[in-house]
């Protein structure tokens, strides 16, 4: 996976902001997914971005809703489908991906973090328990030094990188800015890449104008792709895809 578009879903069942019209959310997700595919990306992530304020673990209604949405999206596109249940519902995300998707993004796989939602502990064990019961390997994209959070215990970058991979099973690492839409620190990215034996993704702040600054293995792009109405702009998707091809000759 090289270009991953994020679908910020409307509030889902289980959120106090849920509208009550679930079919509209399914239609929204399918339409957004088709634009990501048509624009030249090779994967997408479904995310309950508008369920804030977030719970540490989502309610049962939210997990069920995400599973149904993921199933419908998976049937509608040929690209890979990922799941991210904010804030850190790893077990549920892996189950959904195992039944009807391809991969997960986990905000706290290997670090204990202090967040606006409280203290969140790492969930690698949950991920592998879910895979055990499903009898299926799911690709894990793991944030380190994740946005909207601070590590509870300061550790050097090399140890975080290697422990997340060797002890907690991350298949990809994700580096982000400090907040949604903010650019990644180039020094941090280079240092993570220097230690990581697995692909490293940029998880925030990428645009068609700045992508040339970064040498990463994959790019997760959400905010830039949206218009002011919160919907994905197909031309922006194509613009990023073309910029990537020009940069990497792919």
C-alpha positions as CSV (number, residue, x, y, z in Angstrom):
1,X,0.0,0.0,0.0
2,X,1.3,3.4,-1.0
3,X,-1.6,5.9,-1.1
4,X,-4.3,5.4,1.5
5,X,-7.3,7.8,1.6
6,X,-9.3,8.3,4.8
7,X,-13.1,8.4,4.8
8,X,-14.2,10.4,7.7
9,X,-17.6,8.9,8.4
10,X,-20.6,10.8,9.7
11,X,-21.5,10.1,13.3
12,X,-22.3,6.4,13.8
13,X,-24.7,4.7,16.0
14,X,-23.3,4.8,19.5
15,X,-22.4,8.5,19.1
16,X,-24.7,11.1,20.6
17,X,-24.5,13.0,17.3
18,X,-25.8,10.1,15.2
19,X,-28.6,11.3,12.9
20,X,-30.7,8.1,12.9
21,X,-30.4,7.6,9.1
22,X,-28.0,4.7,8.7
23,X,-28.6,4.1,5.0
24,X,-27.4,7.6,4.3
25,X,-24.1,6.8,6.0
26,X,-23.7,3.6,4.0
27,X,-24.3,5.5,0.7
28,X,-21.9,8.3,1.8
29,X,-19.1,5.7,2.5
30,X,-19.6,3.9,-0.8
31,X,-19.6,7.1,-2.8
32,X,-16.4,8.4,-1.0
33,X,-14.7,5.0,-1.5
34,X,-15.4,5.0,-5.2
35,X,-13.8,8.5,-5.5
36,X,-10.7,7.3,-3.7
37,X,-10.4,4.3,-6.1
38,X,-11.1,6.3,-9.2
39,X,-8.5,8.9,-8.2
40,X,-5.7,6.4,-8.2
41,X,-5.3,5.4,-4.5
42,X,-4.6,1.7,-3.7
43,X,-6.3,1.6,-0.3
44,X,-8.7,3.4,2.0
45,X,-9.4,3.6,5.8
46,X,-12.9,3.9,7.3
47,X,-12.8,6.0,10.4
48,X,-15.4,7.2,12.9
49,X,-13.9,10.6,12.8
50,X,-17.0,12.5,13.7
51,X,-17.9,10.5,16.8
52,X,-16.1,12.9,19.1
53,X,-15.9,13.2,22.0
54,X,-14.4,9.8,21.6
55,X,-14.6,6.9,24.0
56,X,-11.4,4.9,24.7
57,X,-13.4,1.9,23.3
58,X,-16.4,2.3,21.1
59,X,-19.9,1.1,22.0
60,X,-21.2,-2.1,20.6
61,X,-23.6,-0.2,18.3
62,X,-20.6,1.5,16.7
63,X,-18.7,-1.7,16.0
64,X,-21.7,-3.3,14.4
65,X,-22.4,-0.3,12.3
66,X,-18.7,-0.1,11.1
67,X,-18.8,-3.8,10.2
68,X,-21.9,-3.3,8.0
69,X,-20.4,-0.2,6.4
70,X,-17.1,-2.0,5.7
71,X,-18.9,-4.9,4.1
72,X,-20.8,-2.7,1.7
73,X,-17.7,-0.6,0.9
74,X,-15.6,-3.8,0.3
75,X,-18.2,-5.1,-2.2
76,X,-18.2,-1.7,-4.0
77,X,-14.4,-1.2,-4.7
78,X,-11.4,-3.3,-5.6
79,X,-8.9,-1.5,-3.5
80,X,-7.9,-2.5,0.1
81,X,-10.1,-1.5,3.0
82,X,-8.8,-0.6,6.4
83,X,-10.5,0.1,9.7
84,X,-9.8,2.6,12.4
85,X,-12.1,2.8,15.4
86,X,-11.2,5.8,17.5
87,X,-9.9,6.1,20.0
88,X,-8.3,2.7,20.3
89,X,-10.8,-0.2,19.8
90,X,-8.2,-2.6,18.4
91,X,-10.0,-5.8,19.0
92,X,-13.2,-4.7,17.3
93,X,-11.2,-3.2,14.4
94,X,-9.3,-6.4,13.8
95,X,-12.4,-8.5,13.9
96,X,-14.1,-6.2,11.3
97,X,-11.1,-6.2,9.1
98,X,-10.8,-10.0,9.4
99,X,-14.3,-10.6,8.3
100,X,-14.7,-7.9,5.6
101,X,-11.6,-5.8,5.2
102,X,-7.8,-6.0,4.8
103,X,-5.9,-4.0,7.5
104,X,-6.3,-1.9,10.6
105,X,-4.8,1.4,11.9
106,X,-4.1,1.3,15.6
107,X,-3.4,4.5,17.5
108,X,-1.8,2.9,20.5
109,X,-0.5,-0.6,19.7
110,X,2.7,-0.3,21.6
111,X,2.8,2.8,23.8
112,X,0.9,4.0,26.8
113,X,-0.4,7.5,25.9
114,X,-2.0,10.4,27.7
115,X,-4.9,11.7,25.5
116,X,-7.9,14.0,25.8
117,X,-9.9,10.8,26.3
118,X,-7.7,9.7,29.2
119,X,-4.8,7.2,29.6
120,X,-4.8,4.6,26.9
121,X,-2.8,1.4,27.2
122,X,-1.3,-0.6,24.3
123,X,-3.5,-3.2,22.6
124,X,-1.1,-5.5,20.7
125,X,-2.4,-8.5,22.7
126,X,-6.0,-7.7,21.7
127,X,-5.0,-7.6,18.0
128,X,-3.4,-11.0,18.1
129,X,-6.2,-12.5,20.2
130,X,-8.7,-11.4,17.5
131,X,-6.5,-12.8,14.7
132,X,-6.2,-16.1,16.6
133,X,-10.0,-16.5,16.9
134,X,-10.5,-15.5,13.3
135,X,-7.7,-17.8,12.0
136,X,-6.6,-14.9,9.8
137,X,-3.6,-12.5,9.7
138,X,-4.5,-8.9,9.4
139,X,-2.0,-6.2,8.5
140,X,-1.4,-3.7,11.3
141,X,-0.5,-0.1,10.7
142,X,0.6,1.2,14.1
143,X,1.0,4.9,15.1
144,X,4.0,5.9,17.1
145,X,4.1,9.2,18.9
146,X,0.5,9.5,17.7
147,X,-1.2,12.9,17.3
148,X,-3.5,14.3,20.0
149,X,-1.5,12.4,22.6
150,X,1.8,12.3,24.5
151,X,3.7,9.1,25.6
152,X,3.2,8.5,29.3
153,X,6.9,7.5,29.6
154,X,9.5,9.2,27.5
155,X,11.6,6.6,25.6
156,X,14.1,7.0,22.9
157,X,12.9,6.6,19.3
158,X,14.9,3.5,18.5
159,X,13.4,1.5,21.4
160,X,9.9,2.6,20.5
161,X,10.4,1.6,16.8
162,X,11.9,-1.7,17.5
163,X,9.6,-2.7,20.3
164,X,6.6,-1.8,18.3
165,X,7.7,-4.1,15.5
166,X,9.6,-6.9,17.3
167,X,7.5,-7.2,20.5
168,X,4.1,-6.0,19.3
169,X,3.9,-7.1,15.7
170,X,3.4,-3.9,13.7
171,X,3.6,-4.4,9.9
172,X,3.8,-0.7,9.2
173,X,4.7,2.3,11.4
174,X,2.9,5.6,11.1
175,X,4.4,9.0,11.9
176,X,2.1,12.0,12.3
177,X,2.1,15.7,13.2
178,X,0.9,16.7,16.6
179,X,-2.6,17.4,15.5
180,X,-5.0,16.4,12.6
181,X,-3.8,18.0,9.4
182,X,-0.4,19.1,10.7
183,X,2.8,18.2,8.9
184,X,5.2,15.6,10.1
185,X,8.6,16.6,11.6
186,X,11.2,15.7,9.0
187,X,13.8,14.9,11.6
188,X,11.5,12.4,13.4
189,X,10.5,10.8,10.1
190,X,14.1,10.2,9.1
191,X,15.1,8.8,12.4
192,X,12.1,6.4,12.5
193,X,13.0,5.2,9.0
194,X,16.6,4.7,9.9
195,X,15.6,2.2,12.6
196,X,12.6,0.6,11.1
197,X,12.8,-2.7,9.1
198,X,9.2,-2.3,8.1
199,X,7.5,0.3,5.9
200,X,7.0,3.8,7.4
201,X,3.9,5.8,6.6
202,X,3.1,9.5,7.0
203,X,-0.2,9.9,8.7
204,X,-1.1,13.6,8.6
205,X,-0.4,16.9,6.9
206,X,0.3,15.7,3.3
207,X,-0.9,17.8,0.3
208,X,0.0,17.7,-3.4
209,X,2.2,20.7,-2.8
210,X,4.3,19.3,0.1
211,X,4.5,15.6,-0.7
212,X,7.8,16.1,-2.5
213,X,9.4,17.0,0.8
214,X,8.9,13.6,2.2
215,X,10.5,10.2,1.5
216,X,8.1,7.7,3.0
217,X,6.9,4.2,2.1
218,X,3.2,5.2,2.1
219,X,1.0,8.2,2.7
220,X,-2.3,8.2,4.7
221,X,-4.3,11.3,3.5
222,X,-7.6,12.5,4.9
223,X,-8.0,16.2,5.6
224,X,-6.5,17.5,2.3
225,X,-8.8,15.4,0.2
226,X,-12.0,17.1,1.6
227,X,-13.9,20.1,0.4
228,X,-15.4,22.5,2.9
229,X,-18.6,20.3,3.0
230,X,-16.5,17.4,4.3
231,X,-16.8,15.3,1.2
232,X,-13.9,14.0,-0.8
233,X,-12.9,16.0,-3.9
234,X,-12.0,13.7,-6.8
235,X,-9.7,16.2,-8.4
236,X,-7.7,16.5,-5.2
237,X,-7.4,12.7,-5.1
238,X,-6.1,12.7,-8.6
239,X,-3.8,15.6,-7.9
240,X,-2.1,13.7,-5.0
241,X,-1.9,10.5,-7.0
242,X,-0.2,12.3,-9.9
243,X,2.2,14.1,-7.6
244,X,3.1,10.7,-6.1
245,X,3.7,9.1,-9.5
246,X,5.8,12.0,-10.6
247,X,7.8,11.9,-7.4
248,X,8.4,8.1,-7.3
249,X,8.1,7.3,-11.0
250,X,5.4,4.7,-10.2
